[in-house]
């Protein structure tokens, strides 16, 4: 699942609710590993992921890109 809260609606708990629902559903379906990908220039998204226990596992550039993508894995449940 990928969810993005538009800038004008951030800080109102929508991201928290979407994250909790998505994580709960993933767990119901038996997910044992939860990962996400964030564009390194997305400071809000990266901050959100780190705040929720994700840790960086890889940083890379796609062909033709100049801004790295960051793979993150949930380190705690």
Secondary structure, DSSP 8 states (H G I E B T S, - for coil): ------GGGTTSSHHHHHHHHHHHHHHHTT----EEEEETT-HHHHHHHHHTTEEEEEEE--TT-SS-EEEEEE---
